[in-house]
Amino acid sequence: MRKLGLVGLLVTLVVLGLVCAPFSYAKYPEKPITVFVGFPAGGPTDVIARGILPIVQEKLGVGIGIQNVPGAASAIAAKQVLSRPADGYTLMFGSEAMSTWQVMGTADMSPYVEFVPIRIVAEAIPVLAVPPNSPFKSAEEFIKYAKENPGKLKISTAGPATVPHVSGLLLQKYLGCKFTFVPYRGGKPAVTAAMGGHVDATIEMVQSMVEAHKSGLIRILASFTNEPVEGLDVPPIGKLFPELSSQLPYGPYFGLFAPRGVPKEVIEVLTKAMDEAAKDQRWLSYCKKFFLVPVNYSGREAYEYVKNWTAKCAWLLYDTGVAKNSPEKFGIKRPQ
């Protein structure tokens, strides 16, 4: 009788909500989410994150706060994300910089091993730009001077092994010129340095300086593409220098990542919200405004995309002598 009484009491308590059932993510999310961005506010990764995350916020029904923690090619931000509980309330809005961590010796982390790529939402287009009062009126003039004066021209970049840096290395390798690269902590300060004439040029994503270009605060000479960029009246560098065409386009990816270990149910909720946001007309208009290429990779496709991009990037850095660590050390196979 006593056992039956205890069972009855427990049933009553559960019904009344006084005894908690095993924890469930069925109601996720129930509180605000923090998304880390590993670059300064105003840089390409930050601009893209602030374009899509407000829409994702609407889909989820909770607030999403963006926390900028620049440094170490976004590895500092990533480590903070991994140091917190893998419960879906701390995420990372990352970029191709994550694919350089291991070969560059920045951090022994992988964007598809320690993290789960939830959705890759966009690719960006790098461009070569000079200060408004620069003597160079074209990319041809700029490259000709660089060939005749090795190392004299200074190019600001978002940091070592970033897409802007690698784009400059491609110019060196395939066009036979040499530059002095000046690394900054992100795209925004790199562009600001060029606008102020502190360097001779910068290579950065077009969306981070298109408005400055239109306003005459900086002058874009060429895009790192083989075809003209719609809405941008500058020549594609692959047309100007055909020897570069096989390496183009070379641009970064951007997307939302969760730390490995986040429950499957949470990943599914986040994926659904990101999928819906990526189809939203506001996001598509945002991409057009900032010359972003919208892409649609989630689930297994996102994993394979990031894995393949990492392999391409890692081997390119290693083959050009920028990365000291062989990709083989981390099980990264050379792309076909």
Backbone hydrogen bonds in HBPLUS format (Angstrom, degrees):
<---DONOR---> <-ACCEPTOR-->    atom                        ^
c    i                          cat <-CA-CA->   ^        H-A-AA   ^      H-
h    n   atom  resd res      DA  || num        DHA   H-A  angle D-A-AA Bond
n    s   type  num  typ     dist DA aas  dist angle  dist       angle   num
A0005-GLY N   A0001-MET O   2.93 MM   4  6.14 147.7  2.03 141.7 151.2     1
A0006-LEU N   A0002-ARG O   2.99 MM   4  6.33 147.9  2.10 145.8 153.7     2
A0007-VAL N   A0003-LYS O   3.01 MM   4  6.31 161.5  2.04 153.2 157.8     3
A0008-GLY N   A0004-LEU O   2.93 MM   4  6.12 161.2  1.96 147.1 152.5     4
A0009-LEU N   A0005-GLY O   2.95 MM   4  6.12 149.8  2.04 140.3 148.7     5
A0010-LEU N   A0006-LEU O   2.96 MM   4  6.23 157.4  2.01 151.7 156.6     6
A0011-VAL N   A0007-VAL O   2.99 MM   4  6.25 161.6  2.02 152.6 157.4     7
A0012-THR N   A0008-GLY O   2.99 MM   4  6.20 159.1  2.03 146.0 151.8     8
A0013-LEU N   A0009-LEU O   2.91 MM   4  6.19 155.1  1.97 147.9 154.7     9
A0014-VAL N   A0010-LEU O   2.91 MM   4  6.15 158.6  1.96 152.7 157.9    10
A0015-VAL N   A0011-VAL O   3.01 MM   4  6.25 163.1  2.04 150.5 155.0    11
A0016-LEU N   A0012-THR O   2.97 MM   4  6.21 151.2  2.06 144.4 152.7    12
A0018-LEU N   A0013-LEU O   2.78 MM   5  5.05 149.7  1.87 157.9 153.7    13
A0017-GLY N   A0014-VAL O   2.96 MM   3  4.93 149.3  2.05  98.9 108.8    14
A0028-TYR N   A0025-TYR O   3.00 MM   3  5.09 167.6  2.01 112.4 115.3    15
A0033-ILE N   A0063-GLY O   2.91 MM  30  6.33 160.5  1.95 157.6 160.4    16
A0065-GLY N   A0033-ILE O   2.83 MM  32  6.26 156.7  1.89 164.7 169.3    17
A0034-THR N   A0089-TYR O   2.94 MM  55  6.06 175.4  1.94 145.3 145.8    18
A0091-LEU N   A0034-THR O   2.89 MM  57  6.30 162.8  1.92 158.5 164.3    19
A0035-VAL N   A0065-GLY O   2.81 MM  30  6.10 168.5  1.82 166.9 170.0    20
A0067-GLN N   A0035-VAL O   2.92 MM  32  6.15 161.5  1.95 147.7 151.6    21
A0036-PHE N   A0091-LEU O   2.89 MM  55  6.22 169.1  1.91 146.9 144.7    22
A0093-PHE N   A0036-PHE O   2.92 MM  57  6.09 172.5  1.92 162.5 163.9    23
A0037-VAL N   A0067-GLN O   2.93 MM  30  6.04 160.4  1.97 145.6 146.2    24
A0069-VAL N   A0037-VAL O   2.87 MM  32  6.15 162.8  1.90 158.4 164.1    25
A0043-GLY N   A0040-PRO O   3.24 MM   3  5.83 163.0  2.27 133.5 134.9    26
A0047-VAL N   A0043-GLY O   2.84 MM   4  6.02 162.6  1.87 162.8 168.8    27
A0048-ILE N   A0044-PRO O   3.02 MM   4  6.20 161.7  2.05 153.3 157.2    28
A0049-ALA N   A0045-THR O   2.97 MM   4  6.12 160.5  2.01 146.1 152.1    29
A0050-ARG N   A0046-ASP O   2.93 MM   4  6.11 160.2  1.97 152.3 157.0    30
A0051-GLY N   A0048-ILE O   3.02 MM   3  5.01 145.4  2.15  98.0 108.8    31
A0052-ILE N   A0048-ILE O   3.27 MM   4  6.64 147.3  2.39 153.0 158.7    32
A0053-LEU N   A0049-ALA O   2.94 MM   4  5.76 163.4  1.97 155.8 161.3    33
A0055-ILE N   A0052-ILE O   3.04 MM   3  5.45 130.1  2.30 109.2 122.1    34
A0056-VAL N   A0052-ILE O   3.09 MM   4  6.45 153.7  2.16 149.0 157.2    35
A0057-GLN N   A0053-LEU O   2.81 MM   4  5.98 153.3  1.88 150.5 157.7    36
A0058-GLU N   A0054-PRO O   3.29 MM   4  6.55 147.5  2.41 133.6 139.9    37
A0059-LYS N   A0055-ILE O   3.18 MM   4  6.55 154.5  2.25 145.0 151.5    38
A0060-LEU N   A0056-VAL O   2.94 MM   4  6.23 151.0  2.02 154.0 161.9    39
A0061-GLY N   A0057-GLN O   2.88 MM   4  5.92 143.3  2.01 145.7 155.7    40
A0074-SER N   A0071-GLY O   3.10 MM   3  5.55 128.8  2.38 112.1 123.5    41
A0075-ALA N   A0072-ALA O   2.85 MM   3  5.24 163.2  1.88 117.4 122.5    42
A0078-ALA N   A0074-SER O   3.11 MM   4  6.34 157.5  2.16 144.2 151.0    43
A0079-LYS N   A0075-ALA O   2.93 MM   4  6.11 154.3  2.00 146.6 152.1    44
A0080-GLN N   A0076-ILE O   3.20 MM   4  6.48 148.8  2.30 142.6 150.6    45
A0081-VAL N   A0077-ALA O   3.01 MM   4  6.38 151.4  2.10 148.5 156.7    46
A0082-LEU N   A0078-ALA O   2.94 MM   4  6.26 160.8  1.97 151.8 156.6    47
A0083-SER N   A0079-LYS O   2.97 MM   4  6.07 129.8  2.22 136.0 148.8    48
A0084-ARG N   A0081-VAL O   3.26 MM   3  5.64 160.8  2.30 109.0 114.7    49
A0092-MET N   A0257-PHE O   2.91 MM 165  5.03 168.7  1.93 155.0 154.3    50
A0257-PHE N   A0092-MET O   2.67 MM 165  5.03 162.5  1.70 163.4 167.9    51
A0094-GLY N   A0255-GLY O   2.83 MM 161  5.60 134.1  2.04 163.2 171.7    52
A0255-GLY N   A0094-GLY O   3.07 MM 161  5.60 156.3  2.12 147.5 150.4    53
A0098-MET N   A0095-SER O   3.07 MM   3  6.09 164.5  2.09 129.9 132.0    54
A0099-SER N   A0096-GLU O   2.85 MM   3  5.35 145.9  1.97 112.8 122.7    55
A0100-THR N   A0097-ALA O   3.09 MM   3  5.45 164.5  2.12 111.7 116.5    56
A0104-MET N   A0100-THR O   3.03 MM   4  5.87 155.1  2.10 161.7 168.4    57
A0106-THR N   A0101-TRP O   2.89 MM   5  4.81 132.9  2.11 149.6 153.8    58
A0107-ALA N   A0101-TRP O   3.40 MM   6  5.16 163.2  2.44 108.4 112.5    59
A0105-GLY N   A0102-GLN O   3.11 MM   3  5.14 152.1  2.19 101.2 109.8    60
A0325-ASN N   A0103-VAL O   3.27 MM 222  4.64 153.1  2.35 156.7 148.8    61
A0114-GLU N   A0110-SER O   3.24 MM   4  5.65 142.7  2.38 131.6 140.7    62
A0260-ARG N   A0114-GLU O   2.79 MM 146  5.31 167.8  1.81 140.6 136.3    63
A0116-VAL N   A0258-ALA O   2.67 MM 142  5.13 157.4  1.72 158.1 165.5    64
A0258-ALA N   A0116-VAL O   2.98 MM 142  5.13 160.7  2.02 140.5 145.7    65
A0118-ILE N   A0256-LEU O   2.84 MM 138  5.54 144.0  1.97 146.2 157.3    66
A0119-ARG N   A0256-LEU O   3.43 MM 137  5.60 156.7  2.49 139.9 144.3    67
A0256-LEU N   A0119-ARG O   2.99 MM 137  5.60 143.1  2.13 156.7 159.6    68
A0120-ILE N   A0297-TYR O   2.84 MM 177  5.23 156.6  1.89 152.5 160.1    69
A0297-TYR N   A0120-ILE O   3.48 MM 177  5.23 172.9  2.48 149.8 149.5    70
A0121-VAL N   A0254-PHE O   2.90 MM 133  6.07 145.5  2.02 149.0 159.8    71
A0295-VAL N   A0121-VAL O   3.05 MM 174  5.11 164.8  2.08 110.9 115.5    72
A0254-PHE N   A0122-ALA O   2.97 MM 132  5.44 133.3  2.20 160.5 160.8    73
A0123-GLU N   A0293-VAL O   2.86 MM 170  5.06 148.9  1.96 138.8 149.1    74
A0293-VAL N   A0123-GLU O   2.88 MM 170  5.06 177.0  1.88 158.9 158.0    75
A0124-ALA N   A0252-PRO O   3.16 MM 128  5.64 147.0  2.28 142.5 150.0    76
A0206-VAL N   A0125-ILE O   2.89 MM  81  5.90 159.9  1.93 164.5 165.4    77
A0224-PHE N   A0126-PRO O   2.93 MM  98  5.58 170.0  1.94 156.1 153.1    78
A0127-VAL N   A0204-GLU O   2.86 MM  77  5.73 151.7  1.94 148.9 154.0    79
A0204-GLU N   A0127-VAL O   3.19 MM  77  5.73 148.5  2.29 153.3 157.8    80
A0128-LEU N   A0222-ALA O   2.87 MM  94  5.43 161.5  1.91 157.5 163.8    81
A0221-LEU N   A0128-LEU O   2.72 MM  93  5.64 158.5  1.76 153.2 161.0    82
A0129-ALA N   A0202-THR O   2.92 MM  73  5.42 167.8  1.94 165.5 167.8    83
A0202-THR N   A0129-ALA O   2.88 MM  73  5.42 153.3  1.95 151.5 156.4    84
A0130-VAL N   A0219-ARG O   2.82 MM  89  5.31 158.2  1.87 145.8 149.5    85
A0219-ARG N   A0130-VAL O   2.90 MM  89  5.31 168.0  1.92 165.7 166.4    86
A0134-SER N   A0131-PRO O   3.10 MM   3  5.22 161.0  2.14 117.3 117.0    87
A0142-PHE N   A0138-SER O   3.17 MM   4  6.43 157.8  2.22 143.9 150.1    88
A0143-ILE N   A0139-ALA O   2.91 MM   4  6.12 167.9  1.93 156.5 158.2    89
A0144-LYS N   A0140-GLU O   2.96 MM   4  6.04 161.3  1.99 147.9 153.7    90
A0145-TYR N   A0141-GLU O   3.05 MM   4  6.22 161.2  2.08 147.2 151.6    91
A0146-ALA N   A0142-PHE O   3.03 MM   4  6.27 155.3  2.10 144.8 152.2    92
A0147-LYS N   A0143-ILE O   2.94 MM   4  6.20 149.7  2.04 151.4 158.6    93
A0148-GLU N   A0144-LYS O   3.14 MM   4  6.38 152.1  2.22 143.9 151.3    94
A0149-ASN N   A0145-TYR O   2.84 MM   4  5.93 129.2  2.10 145.5 159.4    95
A0152-LYS N   A0149-ASN O   3.15 MM   3  5.72 166.9  2.17 134.7 137.3    96
A0151-GLY N   A0178-LYS O   2.92 MM  27  5.01 164.3  1.94 114.4 114.8    97
A0180-THR N   A0153-LEU O   2.97 MM  27  6.14 167.2  1.98 161.3 162.1    98
A0200-ASP N   A0154-LYS O   2.89 MM  46  5.18 132.2  2.12 129.7 144.3    99
A0201-ALA N   A0154-LYS O   3.13 MM  47  6.50 132.7  2.36 158.0 161.8   100
A0155-ILE N   A0180-THR O   2.92 MM  25  6.25 155.6  1.98 148.4 155.6   101
A0182-VAL N   A0155-ILE O   2.80 MM  27  5.87 167.3  1.82 145.6 147.4   102
A0156-SER N   A0201-ALA O   2.94 MM  45  6.46 156.9  1.99 152.2 151.3   103
A0157-THR N   A0182-VAL O   3.01 MM  25  6.16 151.1  2.10 144.6 144.8   104
A0184-TYR N   A0157-THR O   2.91 MM  27  6.00 137.5  2.10 141.5 153.3   105
A0186-GLY N   A0158-ALA O   3.32 MM  28  4.18 147.6  2.43 110.6 116.8   106
A0162-THR N   A0159-GLY O   3.32 MM   3  5.76 159.9  2.36 130.9 130.4   107
A0166-VAL N   A0162-THR O   2.89 MM   4  6.21 167.7  1.90 162.4 165.9   108
A0167-SER N   A0163-VAL O   2.76 MM   4  5.89 156.0  1.82 154.2 161.2   109
A0168-GLY N   A0164-PRO O   3.07 MM   4  6.33 150.9  2.16 142.1 148.9   110
A0169-LEU N   A0165-HIS O   2.95 MM   4  6.32 146.8  2.07 144.8 155.0   111
A0170-LEU N   A0166-VAL O   2.87 MM   4  6.20 144.5  1.99 147.2 156.9   112
A0171-LEU N   A0167-SER O   3.21 MM   4  6.59 147.4  2.32 140.4 148.2   113
A0172-GLN N   A0168-GLY O   3.08 MM   4  6.44 154.0  2.15 144.5 151.4   114
A0173-LYS N   A0169-LEU O   2.84 MM   4  6.06 166.3  1.86 154.5 157.7   115
A0174-TYR N   A0170-LEU O   2.95 MM   4  5.93 169.5  1.96 150.4 153.6   116
A0175-LEU N   A0171-LEU O   2.92 MM   4  5.33 141.5  2.08 134.2 142.6   117
A0176-GLY N   A0172-GLN O   3.12 MM   4  5.20 130.6  2.38 125.5 130.8   118
A0191-VAL N   A0187-GLY O   2.93 MM   4  6.19 155.3  1.99 156.6 162.5   119
A0192-THR N   A0188-LYS O   2.91 MM   4  6.15 162.0  1.94 154.7 160.4   120
A0193-ALA N   A0189-PRO O   2.97 MM   4  6.07 149.7  2.06 139.5 146.6   121
A0194-ALA N   A0190-ALA O   3.32 MM   4  6.62 147.9  2.43 137.3 144.8   122
A0194-ALA N   A0191-VAL O   3.06 MM   3  5.15 119.2  2.45  97.0 111.8   123
A0195-MET N   A0191-VAL O   2.89 MM   4  6.22 159.8  1.93 155.3 161.5   124
A0196-GLY N   A0192-THR O   3.00 MM   4  6.17 148.1  2.10 145.5 153.3   125
A0198-HIS N   A0193-ALA O   2.88 MM   5  5.18 148.0  1.98 167.5 163.1   126
A0197-GLY N   A0194-ALA O   3.05 MM   3  5.05 157.6  2.11 102.5 109.5   127
A0208-SER N   A0205-MET O   3.07 MM   3  5.73 151.2  2.16 117.2 125.1   128
A0209-MET N   A0206-VAL O   3.10 MM   3  5.59 164.6  2.12 115.2 120.1   129
A0210-VAL N   A0206-VAL O   2.91 MM   4  5.65 119.4  2.28 158.8 174.6   130
A0213-HIS N   A0209-MET O   2.86 MM   4  6.07 147.5  1.97 147.8 157.3   131
A0214-LYS N   A0210-VAL O   2.97 MM   4  6.24 156.3  2.03 146.3 151.8   132
A0215-SER N   A0211-GLU O   2.97 MM   4  6.16 140.3  2.13 139.7 150.8   133
A0217-LEU N   A0212-ALA O   2.79 MM   5  4.95 145.6  1.91 157.9 155.9   134
A0216-GLY N   A0213-HIS O   3.21 MM   3  5.18 157.3  2.26 100.1 106.9   135
A0223-SER N   A0235-PRO O   3.09 MM  12  6.47 151.6  2.17 141.2 149.6   136
A0237-ILE N   A0223-SER O   2.81 MM  14  5.78 177.1  1.81 164.9 165.5   137
A0238-GLY N   A0225-THR O   3.01 MM  13  5.78 156.0  2.07 163.4 156.3   138
A0232-LEU N   A0229-VAL O   2.98 MM   3  5.50 161.6  2.02 141.3 141.1   139
A0234-VAL N   A0232-LEU O   2.91 MM   2  5.77 136.4  2.10 104.6  92.3   140
A0239-LYS N   A0236-PRO O   3.06 MM   3  5.62 148.6  2.16 113.4 121.7   141
A0240-LEU N   A0236-PRO O   3.40 MM   4  6.80 151.2  2.49 143.6 151.6   142
A0241-PHE N   A0237-ILE O   2.89 MM   4  5.98 154.2  1.95 147.1 153.6   143
A0244-LEU N   A0241-PHE O   2.89 MM   3  5.81 168.4  1.90 130.9 134.8   144
A0245-SER N   A0242-PRO O   3.02 MM   3  5.13 146.6  2.13 105.3 115.1   145
A0247-GLN N   A0244-LEU O   2.91 MM   3  5.71 158.2  1.95 129.2 135.8   146
A0248-LEU N   A0245-SER O   3.23 MM   3  5.27 164.6  2.25 106.9 111.6   147
A0262-VAL N   A0259-PRO O   3.30 MM   3  6.27 150.9  2.39 147.0 147.9   148
A0266-VAL N   A0263-PRO O   3.01 MM   3  5.40 127.2  2.30 106.6 119.6   149
A0267-ILE N   A0263-PRO O   3.13 MM   4  6.53 160.3  2.17 154.2 159.8   150
A0268-GLU N   A0264-LYS O   2.97 MM   4  6.22 154.9  2.03 151.4 157.9   151
A0269-VAL N   A0265-GLU O   3.17 MM   4  6.43 151.7  2.25 138.7 145.4   152
A0270-LEU N   A0266-VAL O   2.94 MM   4  6.23 167.5  1.96 159.2 162.0   153
A0271-THR N   A0267-ILE O   2.83 MM   4  5.93 157.6  1.88 148.2 155.1   154
A0272-LYS N   A0268-GLU O   3.01 MM   4  6.13 160.5  2.05 144.2 149.2   155
A0273-ALA N   A0269-VAL O   3.07 MM   4  6.31 160.5  2.11 148.1 153.3   156
A0274-MET N   A0270-LEU O   2.89 MM   4  6.09 160.1  1.93 150.9 156.5   157
A0275-ASP N   A0271-THR O   2.82 MM   4  5.95 158.3  1.87 150.9 157.3   158
A0276-GLU N   A0272-LYS O   3.02 MM   4  6.22 159.0  2.06 146.7 151.9   159
A0277-ALA N   A0273-ALA O   2.97 MM   4  6.15 156.7  2.02 144.4 151.3   160
A0278-ALA N   A0274-MET O   2.88 MM   4  6.02 152.9  1.96 149.0 155.8   161
A0279-LYS N   A0276-GLU O   3.23 MM   3  5.37 142.9  2.37  99.3 109.5   162
A0280-ASP N   A0277-ALA O   3.09 MM   3  5.03 149.7  2.19  99.3 108.7   163
A0283-TRP N   A0280-ASP O   3.05 MM   3  5.48 125.2  2.36 107.9 120.4   164
A0284-LEU N   A0280-ASP O   3.15 MM   4  6.52 161.8  2.18 153.1 158.4   165
A0285-SER N   A0281-GLN O   2.87 MM   4  5.98 153.2  1.94 146.1 153.0   166
A0286-TYR N   A0282-ARG O   2.98 MM   4  6.10 146.6  2.09 135.3 144.9   167
A0287-CYS N   A0283-TRP O   2.90 MM   4  6.21 154.9  1.96 152.0 157.9   168
A0288-LYS N   A0284-LEU O   3.12 MM   4  6.36 156.1  2.18 140.7 146.7   169
A0289-LYS N   A0285-SER O   2.91 MM   4  6.15 156.7  1.96 148.1 154.7   170
A0290-PHE N   A0286-TYR O   3.04 MM   4  6.28 152.8  2.12 150.0 156.3   171
A0292-LEU N   A0287-CYS O   2.79 MM   5  4.59 161.5  1.82 140.4 142.6   172
A0291-PHE N   A0288-LYS O   3.38 MM   3  5.06 167.3  2.40  98.6 101.7   173
A0302-ALA N   A0298-SER O   3.42 MM   4  4.48 153.2  2.50  90.9  95.1   174
A0303-TYR N   A0299-GLY O   3.18 MM   4  6.53 157.2  2.23 149.0 155.4   175
A0304-GLU N   A0300-ARG O   2.95 MM   4  6.21 167.3  1.97 156.6 158.6   176
A0305-TYR N   A0301-GLU O   2.89 MM   4  5.98 156.7  1.94 145.6 152.9   177
A0306-VAL N   A0302-ALA O   3.00 MM   4  6.17 172.0  2.01 153.0 154.3   178
A0307-LYS N   A0303-TYR O   2.96 MM   4  6.09 158.3  2.01 147.7 154.7   179
A0308-ASN N   A0304-GLU O   2.89 MM   4  6.00 163.6  1.91 150.3 154.2   180
A0309-TRP N   A0305-TYR O   2.88 MM   4  6.06 160.3  1.92 151.8 158.0   181
A0310-THR N   A0306-VAL O   2.89 MM   4  5.93 156.6  1.94 144.7 151.2   182
A0311-ALA N   A0307-LYS O   3.13 MM   4  6.36 152.9  2.20 141.7 148.4   183
A0312-LYS N   A0308-ASN O   3.05 MM   4  6.34 162.6  2.08 150.3 154.2   184
A0313-CYS N   A0309-TRP O   2.91 MM   4  6.08 169.0  1.92 155.2 158.3   185
A0314-ALA N   A0310-THR O   2.82 MM   4  5.80 168.1  1.83 151.2 155.4   186
A0315-TRP N   A0311-ALA O   3.09 MM   4  6.10 166.8  2.11 147.2 150.7   187
A0316-LEU N   A0312-LYS O   3.10 MM   4  6.15 149.8  2.19 140.4 149.0   188
A0317-LEU N   A0313-CYS O   2.97 MM   4  6.21 162.1  2.00 155.9 160.0   189
A0318-TYR N   A0314-ALA O   3.01 MM   4  6.20 152.6  2.09 141.6 149.7   190
A0319-ASP N   A0315-TRP O   2.81 MM   4  5.85 163.6  1.84 147.4 152.1   191
A0320-THR N   A0316-LEU O   3.08 MM   4  6.15 143.4  2.22 141.5 149.9   192
A0322-VAL N   A0317-LEU O   2.96 MM   5  5.21 131.7  2.20 164.0 166.3   193
A0323-ALA N   A0317-LEU O   3.07 MM   6  5.24 168.5  2.08 114.6 115.9   194
A0321-GLY N   A0318-TYR O   3.13 MM   3  5.20 158.3  2.17 104.2 110.3   195
A0329-LYS N   A0326-SER O   3.01 MM   3  5.61 147.4  2.12 115.9 123.6   196
A0330-PHE N   A0327-PRO O   2.97 MM   3  5.55 149.9  2.06 114.0 122.2   197
A0332-ILE N   A0327-PRO O   3.02 MM   5  5.05 162.0  2.05 141.1 135.9   198
A0331-GLY N   A0328-GLU O   3.02 MM   3  4.88 167.6  2.03 107.6 109.7   199
